[in-house]
Amino acid sequence: MVDKVTPFLMFQGDAGAAIALYRELIPGAELKRIVHYGPGEPAPEGQVSRAVLVIAGQELMIIDSPPVHDFSFTPSISLFVDCADELEIEQLFAGLSEGGVVRMPLNNYGFSLRFGWVDDRFGVSWQLNLPAS
């Protein structure tokens, strides 16, 4: 019986930078475990072999993939974040959109107080929401 499903984020060399950004921007984000590639392993030494980052209780598995792929992240799968207040959604949106792509600017679209959708500079898609209550 399946007892847990964990989102798996596969980067191509910038997993460490992504982890650092998420830990900087998201209060309480915790790096639970990280292992780096060493000498003679299939990826450059120091890249992330496997990591577990916990955001708001949700574990994310993160790696740097040794092979280069023809694909990256797609916005059809995104991380949906309910923010606590206006300041939090503003800060997250600003930090995640820096160097990224804004899909929907922060606004009231009628289904919450404010909502914004952004792909960060690494291509990971984030939906940021300020619920009405």
C-alpha positions as CSV (number, residue, x, y, z in Angstrom):
1,M,0.0,0.0,0.0
2,V,1.3,3.4,-0.9
3,D,1.8,5.6,2.1
4,K,3.4,8.7,0.7
5,V,4.0,10.5,-2.6
6,T,6.9,12.8,-2.9
7,P,7.5,15.4,-5.7
8,F,10.8,14.8,-7.4
9,L,12.6,17.8,-8.9
10,M,15.4,16.9,-11.4
11,F,17.8,19.7,-12.2
12,Q,20.7,19.7,-14.6
13,G,23.5,21.3,-12.5
14,D,21.6,24.0,-10.5
15,A,19.9,21.9,-7.8
16,G,22.2,23.5,-5.2
17,A,21.4,27.0,-6.3
18,A,17.6,26.2,-6.3
19,I,17.8,24.7,-2.8
20,A,19.6,27.8,-1.6
21,L,17.0,30.1,-3.2
22,Y,14.1,28.2,-1.7
23,R,15.6,28.1,1.7
24,E,16.3,31.9,1.5
25,L,12.8,32.8,0.3
26,I,10.5,30.4,2.2
27,P,10.5,30.7,6.0
28,G,11.0,27.3,7.7
29,A,12.2,25.5,4.6
30,E,14.5,22.8,5.9
31,L,17.2,20.8,4.2
32,K,16.6,17.4,5.7
33,R,19.3,15.6,3.8
34,I,21.9,16.3,1.0
35,V,24.5,14.1,-0.7
36,H,26.9,15.5,-3.3
37,Y,28.5,13.7,-6.1
38,G,32.2,12.9,-5.4
39,P,35.2,12.2,-7.5
40,G,34.7,9.6,-10.2
41,E,30.9,9.6,-9.9
42,P,28.7,10.1,-13.0
43,A,28.1,13.9,-12.4
44,P,30.5,16.7,-11.7
45,E,31.9,16.7,-8.2
46,G,29.8,18.8,-5.8
47,Q,26.6,18.6,-7.7
48,V,23.5,17.3,-5.8
49,S,23.3,13.5,-6.0
50,R,20.2,13.5,-3.8
51,A,18.6,15.9,-1.4
52,V,15.4,16.2,0.6
53,L,14.0,19.7,1.1
54,V,11.0,20.2,3.4
55,I,8.7,23.1,2.7
56,A,5.6,23.5,4.9
57,G,5.8,19.8,5.9
58,Q,6.0,18.7,2.2
59,E,9.1,16.8,1.3
60,L,10.7,17.4,-2.1
61,M,13.3,15.1,-3.5
62,I,15.9,17.0,-5.5
63,I,18.8,15.9,-7.7
64,D,21.1,17.0,-10.4
65,S,20.7,14.5,-13.2
66,P,24.0,13.2,-14.6
67,P,22.7,12.8,-18.2
68,V,21.6,15.9,-20.1
69,H,18.0,15.6,-21.1
70,D,15.9,17.2,-23.9
71,F,13.3,18.3,-21.3
72,S,13.1,20.4,-18.2
73,F,10.2,21.4,-16.0
74,T,6.8,22.2,-17.4
75,P,4.1,24.4,-15.9
76,S,1.5,21.6,-16.2
77,I,2.9,20.5,-12.8
78,S,3.4,23.3,-10.3
79,L,4.0,23.8,-6.6
80,F,0.8,25.4,-5.1
81,V,1.5,27.6,-2.0
82,D,-1.1,29.2,0.2
83,C,0.6,32.2,1.7
84,A,-0.1,33.6,5.2
85,D,-0.4,37.3,4.3
86,E,0.2,40.0,1.7
87,L,3.8,40.5,2.7
88,E,4.6,36.8,2.3
89,I,3.0,36.5,-1.2
90,E,4.8,39.7,-2.4
91,Q,8.2,38.5,-1.2
92,L,7.8,35.0,-2.6
93,F,6.5,36.3,-5.9
94,A,9.4,38.8,-6.2
95,G,12.0,36.3,-5.3
96,L,10.7,33.5,-7.5
97,S,10.0,35.6,-10.5
98,E,13.5,37.2,-10.5
99,G,15.1,35.8,-13.6
100,G,12.0,33.7,-14.3
101,V,8.8,33.9,-16.2
102,V,5.6,35.5,-14.9
103,R,2.6,33.4,-16.1
104,M,0.0,35.4,-14.2
105,P,0.9,38.6,-12.3
106,L,-0.2,39.0,-8.7
107,N,-3.8,40.0,-8.8
108,N,-7.3,39.3,-7.6
109,Y,-8.7,36.9,-10.1
110,G,-11.9,36.3,-8.2
111,F,-11.1,33.0,-6.6
112,S,-8.8,34.3,-3.8
113,L,-7.6,37.7,-2.4
114,R,-4.4,37.5,-4.6
115,F,-2.9,34.9,-6.8
116,G,0.2,34.8,-9.0
117,W,1.9,32.1,-11.1
118,V,5.6,32.1,-11.9
119,D,8.2,29.8,-13.3
120,D,11.4,30.5,-11.3
121,R,14.8,30.9,-13.0
122,F,15.3,27.1,-12.9
123,G,12.0,26.4,-14.6
124,V,10.1,25.2,-11.6
125,S,6.5,26.4,-11.7
126,W,4.9,28.0,-8.6
127,Q,1.3,29.0,-8.0
128,L,1.2,31.5,-5.1
129,N,-2.2,32.1,-3.5
130,L,-3.5,34.3,-0.7
131,P,-6.8,32.6,0.3
132,A,-9.8,34.6,1.2
133,S,-9.9,32.7,4.6
